[in-house]
Amino acid sequence: MASISKLSASAFANSAASFRGSPQQQPMCCGVDPRKRIDIFEKSISSSKLSVRAGKRITGSLVVRCSQADGNGSSVKRTTLHDLYEKEGQSPWYDNLCRPVTDLIPLIESGVRGVTSNPAIFQKAISTSSAYNDQFKKLVQSGLDIETSYWELVVKDIQDACKLFESIYDDTDGGDGYVSVEVSPLLAEDTENTIESAKWLHQWVNRRNVYIKIPATAPCIPSIKEVIANGISVNVTLIFSLARYEAVIDAYLDGLEASGLSDLSRVTSVASFFVSRVDSLVDKMLEKIGTPEALDLRGKAANAQAALAFQLYQKKFSGPRWEALAKKGAKKQRLLWASTSVKNPAYPDTLYVAPLVGPDTVSTMPDQALLAFIDHGTVSRTIDSNLSEAEGIYNALEKLGIDWGYVGSQLELEGVDSFKKSFDSLLDSLQEKANSLKLVSL
């Protein structure tokens, strides 16, 4: 099987152009029978109450289940997501994508302003659903290999989602309404092929409001600069440390300066700073230390570091260098809070959303976090409400022997490895699906 992850940009383009079908949308996604599906989100939003209450963890069905392909959504009431954007300047995004993308409509009506995806999300969507079968069958019957077929499936979802968010993009003059798609995770250590892959993917999707996701690995920092310099908007993902975050900001600024564009207003970026995973690792380290002081700091590391990241954001996007770029229309690279779902059931279900509210930021939420915040989230500026406390926690953790450099590098390794495994697993699933349909042979 040819590997798109290692092909040149021209090969990408040729393989992509070899098939452009218009498959029928399917009635099922994520393995859910629509006749038995209960769309908690749509029902709860259209009523005056949600099914969850403050202090209770959400269990059972997900917020959004892919359903009838011809669904047109339904009118919904104003939610805390509208207040989050209008009162505090934070954009709520949805961290999930599957077919049919029309299931995003009630989310958009409820205040969601963008979508993020990653290899793990597509692995779940495609491998557990029959919604992709018809398109996949046509792709492999046309002679495309498995990985090329995968990208065809992904690009169609991204294009369709971009269409839904286009009006938000227009209404905000390119400030919101983005849909993110990630380059192959197999390229996380490959500077040049990441650049070529980003160019190829951007050209193929061909939508104004697409973000190309590039991981913030050391080899990909130069990739970010080069892709930005080529006028391509980027979502930089898998940021786990302040040091790496500063390198990401510099890459964005370097790219803008190297672009040679007189109008920089259409080149934008977000920096996806991961939060809950930080506590997952640091909590284990604190439990190993075992002292009362260490145990008292559990669940506090992630938000403390995030608050300091926002402080760094404010510092870097001010002063003469930034002002010179702003005069050319440049927009700040917004901080995006990622990994906002709570991993420890003992913690409040809005722990990585409510304390991180601040202007010019994005919070991308998976199902549980999104529903919890709509139900009992509080809308107020919290991200920099107590920076001295955040600094105290950060420093106290260092004194206990928590190496922030190690935390960042370890989580980056785990994140890249997780996406690679999801990617490989999905390709294996697609190969099995092709074999079961007797479309191709091993």
C-alpha positions in Angstrom: 0.0 0.0 0.0 1.4 3.4 -1.0 1.9 5.7 2.0 0.5 9.2 1.5 2.4 10.2 4.7 5.6 9.8 2.8 4.6 11.0 -0.7 5.5 14.3 -2.3 3.1 17.1 -2.7 2.7 16.4 -6.4 1.8 12.8 -5.7 -0.7 13.9 -3.1 -2.4 16.1 -5.7 -2.4 13.4 -8.3 -3.9 10.8 -6.1 -6.5 13.2 -4.7 -7.5 14.3 -8.2 -8.0 10.7 -9.3 -11.4 10.4 -7.6 -14.0 13.0 -7.0 -17.3 11.3 -6.3 -20.5 12.6 -4.8 -21.5 9.7 -2.6 -24.9 9.6 -0.9 -24.9 10.5 2.8 -25.5 7.6 5.1 -28.1 7.2 7.8 -25.8 6.1 10.5 -22.6 7.2 12.1 -20.5 6.0 15.0 -22.4 2.7 14.9 -25.6 4.2 16.2 -29.0 3.1 14.8 -30.9 6.4 14.4 -34.1 4.7 15.3 -32.8 3.9 18.7 -30.7 7.1 19.1 -31.5 9.6 21.8 -30.0 13.0 21.0 -29.5 14.3 24.5 -28.1 17.6 23.3 -30.9 18.5 21.0 -33.6 17.5 23.4 -32.1 19.2 26.4 -31.3 22.4 24.7 -34.7 22.7 23.1 -36.3 22.4 26.6 -35.7 24.7 29.5 -33.7 22.2 31.4 -30.8 19.9 30.7 -30.7 16.3 32.1 -27.7 17.0 34.2 -27.3 19.2 37.3 -24.4 21.0 38.9 -22.1 18.7 40.7 -23.2 15.6 38.9 -21.1 13.8 36.4 -22.7 13.1 33.0 -23.1 9.5 32.1 -24.7 7.5 29.3 -25.1 8.8 25.7 -23.0 11.4 24.2 -24.1 14.9 23.5 -24.3 14.5 19.8 -24.8 11.2 18.0 -24.7 11.2 14.2 -28.2 10.6 13.0 -30.4 10.9 10.0 -28.3 12.3 7.1 -31.2 14.6 6.0 -31.7 16.2 9.4 -31.8 19.9 9.2 -31.3 20.6 12.9 -33.8 22.4 15.1 -34.2 25.8 16.7 -32.5 26.0 20.1 -32.5 28.5 22.9 -29.7 30.9 23.9 -27.1 29.1 26.0 -24.1 30.0 28.1 -22.0 29.5 24.9 -23.5 32.6 23.5 -22.6 34.5 26.7 -19.1 33.0 26.7 -18.4 34.6 23.3 -20.4 37.8 23.6 -19.5 38.8 27.2 -16.0 37.4 27.6 -14.6 37.1 24.1 -13.9 33.3 24.3 -15.0 31.2 21.3 -16.5 27.8 22.2 -15.6 25.1 19.6 -16.6 21.5 19.4 -14.0 18.8 19.6 -15.5 16.1 17.4 -16.6 15.4 13.9 -18.5 12.5 12.2 -21.1 12.0 9.5 -23.5 13.4 8.8 -22.0 16.8 9.5 -25.6 18.2 9.5 -25.7 17.1 13.1 -23.5 20.1 13.8 -26.4 22.4 13.0 -28.0 22.4 16.5 -24.6 22.9 18.0 -24.0 25.9 15.9 -27.3 27.3 16.9 -26.4 26.7 20.5 -23.3 28.9 20.2 -20.5 26.6 18.9 -18.3 28.6 16.6 -15.8 26.1 15.2 -14.7 22.4 15.1 -11.5 20.6 15.8 -10.7 17.1 14.7 -7.7 14.7 15.1 -6.7 11.2 14.0 -8.3 9.7 17.1 -11.6 11.4 16.3 -11.6 10.1 12.7 -10.5 6.7 13.8 -13.6 6.4 16.0 -15.9 7.9 13.4 -14.9 5.9 10.4 -14.1 2.6 12.0 -17.3 2.3 13.9 -19.7 3.7 11.3 -21.5 2.5 8.2 -21.9 6.1 7.1 -18.6 6.0 5.1 -19.2 2.6 3.4 -20.6 3.8 0.0 -17.9 6.4 -0.5 -15.2 4.0 0.6 -16.4 1.3 -1.7 -16.3 3.6 -4.7 -12.9 4.8 -3.7 -11.2 1.4 -3.6 -13.1 0.2 -6.6 -11.6 3.1 -8.5 -8.2 1.8 -7.7 -7.1 4.0 -4.8 -5.1 2.5 -2.0 -6.3 2.4 1.5 -4.5 5.5 2.8 -5.5 7.7 -0.1 -9.1 6.5 0.4 -8.8 7.6 4.1 -7.8 11.1 3.1 -10.7 11.3 0.7 -13.2 10.4 3.5 -11.6 12.9 5.8 -11.4 15.8 3.3 -15.1 15.4 2.4 -16.1 15.7 6.1 -13.9 18.7 6.5 -15.2 20.4 3.4 -18.8 19.8 4.4 -18.2 21.1 7.9 -16.4 24.2 6.6 -19.5 25.0 4.6 -21.7 24.9 7.7 -19.3 27.3 9.5 -18.7 29.6 6.6 -21.3 32.3 7.7 -19.6 32.6 11.1 -16.2 33.0 9.3 -17.7 35.8 7.1 -19.6 37.5 10.0 -16.4 37.7 12.1 -14.1 38.7 9.2 -12.1 35.5 9.5 -12.0 35.6 13.3 -14.0 32.4 13.9 -15.8 29.6 12.0 -12.8 27.4 11.5 -12.6 23.6 11.0 -9.3 21.9 11.8 -7.8 18.9 10.0 -4.4 17.4 11.0 -1.5 16.4 8.8 -0.5 12.7 9.0 0.7 12.0 12.6 3.4 9.8 11.0 5.2 13.1 10.0 5.6 14.5 13.5 9.4 14.3 13.3 9.7 15.2 9.6 10.1 19.0 9.0 10.0 19.0 5.2 7.3 16.5 4.6 5.1 18.2 7.2 5.4 21.4 5.1 4.6 19.6 1.9 1.7 17.8 3.5 0.2 21.0 4.9 0.4 22.7 1.5 -1.2 19.7 -0.1 -4.0 19.3 2.4 -4.7 23.1 2.3 -5.0 23.0 -1.5 -7.1 19.9 -1.5 -9.6 21.0 1.1 -9.7 24.4 -0.7 -11.9 26.2 1.9 -11.2 29.7 3.4 -12.0 28.6 6.9 -9.9 25.5 7.2 -7.1 25.2 9.8 -4.3 22.8 9.0 -3.1 21.2 12.2 0.6 20.8 12.8 2.0 19.3 16.0 4.3 21.4 18.1 7.2 18.9 18.0 10.7 20.4 17.8 11.1 19.3 14.1 7.7 20.8 13.2 8.4 24.3 14.7 10.3 25.3 11.4 7.4 23.7 9.5 4.9 26.0 11.2 7.0 29.1 10.3 7.2 28.0 6.6 3.5 27.1 6.3 2.5 30.4 7.8 4.9 32.2 5.5 3.1 30.5 2.6 -0.2 32.2 3.7 -1.8 29.0 5.2 -3.7 29.3 8.4 -2.5 26.8 11.1 -3.8 25.2 14.3 -0.6 24.2 16.2 -1.5 21.2 18.3 0.0 19.1 21.1 1.5 22.0 23.2 2.2 20.9 26.7 4.8 23.4 28.1 5.4 27.1 28.3 8.8 26.8 26.6 7.3 25.0 23.6 4.4 27.5 23.5 6.8 30.4 23.3 8.6 28.7 20.4 5.2 28.2 18.7 4.4 32.0 19.0 7.8 32.9 17.6 7.3 30.5 14.7 4.0 32.3 13.9 5.6 35.7 14.1 8.6 34.6 12.1 6.2 33.2 9.4 4.2 36.4 9.2 7.4 38.4 8.8 8.7 36.1 6.2 5.5 35.9 4.1 6.1 39.2 2.3 2.4 39.8 2.2 1.2 43.4 2.5 -2.1 42.2 3.9 -1.8 39.6 6.7 -5.4 39.6 7.7 -6.2 36.2 6.2 -3.3 34.3 7.7 -4.5 33.3 11.2 -3.6 30.7 13.8 -4.5 29.1 17.1 -2.1 27.5 19.5 -3.7 24.4 21.1 -2.5 24.2 24.7 -3.5 20.9 26.3 -4.7 21.0 29.9 -6.3 17.9 31.4 -3.5 15.6 30.3 -1.1 17.7 32.3 -2.9 16.9 35.6 -3.1 13.3 34.6 0.7 13.0 34.6 1.5 15.4 37.3 -1.0 13.9 39.7 0.7 10.6 39.4 4.0 12.2 40.2 2.6 14.0 43.2 1.0 10.7 44.5 4.4 9.1 44.2 5.9 11.9 46.3 3.1 11.3 48.8 3.5 14.2 51.2 0.5 16.2 52.3 1.8 19.2 50.4 2.2 17.2 47.3 -1.2 15.6 47.5 -2.8 19.0 48.1 -1.5 20.1 44.7 -3.3 17.4 42.7 -5.6 18.8 40.1 -4.0 22.2 40.1 -1.0 22.0 37.8 -2.8 22.2 34.4 -4.8 25.3 35.1 -1.9 27.0 36.8 0.3 26.5 33.7 -2.5 27.5 31.4 -2.9 30.8 33.3 0.8 31.5 32.8 0.5 30.6 29.2 -2.2 33.3 28.8 0.2 35.8 30.5 2.9 34.8 28.0 0.4 35.3 25.2 -0.3 38.9 26.4 3.4 39.6 26.6 4.3 38.3 23.2 1.5 39.9 21.3 2.3 43.4 22.4 5.2 45.8 21.9 7.0 47.1 18.7 7.4 43.7 16.9 3.7 42.8 17.1 2.6 46.4 16.4 4.5 46.4 13.2 2.7 43.2 12.1 -0.7 44.4 13.3 -0.4 47.5 11.0 -0.4 45.0 8.1 -3.6 43.4 9.4 -2.0 40.6 11.3 -4.2 38.8 13.9 -3.1 37.5 17.2 -2.5 33.7 17.4 -5.2 32.9 19.9 -4.7 30.4 22.7 -6.9 27.4 22.3 -7.6 25.2 25.3 -7.6 21.6 24.3 -7.9 18.4 26.2 -10.7 20.0 28.2 -12.5 16.7 29.3 -12.0 15.7 32.9 -10.0 12.5 33.2 -10.4 12.1 37.0 -14.0 11.5 38.0 -13.3 13.1 41.4 -12.8 16.5 39.7 -15.6 18.9 38.7 -16.8 18.3 35.2 -16.0 21.9 34.1 -12.6 22.0 35.7 -10.8 22.6 32.4 -13.3 25.0 31.0 -14.7 27.4 33.7 -11.3 28.5 35.2 -9.9 29.2 31.7 -12.3 31.9 30.4 -10.6 34.9 28.9 -10.7 37.2 25.9 -9.2 36.2 22.5 -9.1 32.6 23.4 -10.8 29.4 22.2 -12.1 26.5 24.3 -12.7 23.3 22.3 -14.9 20.9 24.1 -15.8 17.3 23.5 -19.3 16.1 24.3 -19.2 15.8 28.1 -17.4 19.0 28.7 -19.7 20.9 26.3 -22.9 19.7 27.8 -21.7 20.2 31.4 -20.7 23.8 30.7 -24.0 24.6 29.0 -25.8 23.1 32.0 -24.0 24.7 34.9 -21.0 26.6 33.7 -20.4 30.1 34.9 -19.5 32.8 32.5 -16.9 35.2 33.9 -13.3 36.1 33.2 -11.2 33.7 35.2 -8.0 33.0 33.3 -6.1 35.8 34.9 -8.2 36.4 38.0 -5.4 35.2 40.3 -2.0 35.0 38.5 -0.1 35.2 41.8 -1.8 31.9 42.9 -1.0 30.3 39.5 2.7 31.3 39.8 2.7 30.0 43.4 1.4 26.6 42.3 3.8 26.4 39.4 6.8 27.2 41.6 5.6 24.9 44.4 5.5 22.0 42.0 9.0 22.7 40.9 10.2 22.8 44.5 8.7 19.4 45.0 10.7 18.0 42.1 8.2 18.3 39.3 10.3 18.9 36.2 8.1 20.9 33.8 10.4 20.2 31.0 10.0 16.5 31.5 6.2 16.8 31.8 6.0 18.6 28.5 8.3 16.3 26.6 6.7 13.1 28.1 3.2 14.3 27.2 4.2 15.3 23.7 5.7 11.8 23.2 2.5 10.2 24.5 0.3 12.5 22.4 2.2 11.9 19.1 2.3 8.1 19.8 -1.5 8.0 20.6 -2.3 9.8 17.3 0.0 7.5 15.3 -1.7 4.4 16.9 -5.1 5.8 16.0 -4.0 6.5 12.5 -2.5 3.0 12.0 -5.5 1.4 13.6 -7.9 3.2 11.3 -5.9 2.1 8.2 -6.0 -1.5 9.4 -9.7 -1.2 10.0 -10.2 0.2 6.5 -8.1 -2.6 5.0 -10.3 -5.2 6.9 -13.4 -3.4 5.7 -12.1 -3.6 2.1 -11.3 -7.2 2.5 -14.7 -8.0 4.0 -16.4 -6.3 1.1 -14.1 -8.4 -1.2 -12.9 -5.1 -2.8 -9.1 -5.6 -2.6 -6.8 -8.3 -1.6 -4.0 -8.2 1.0 
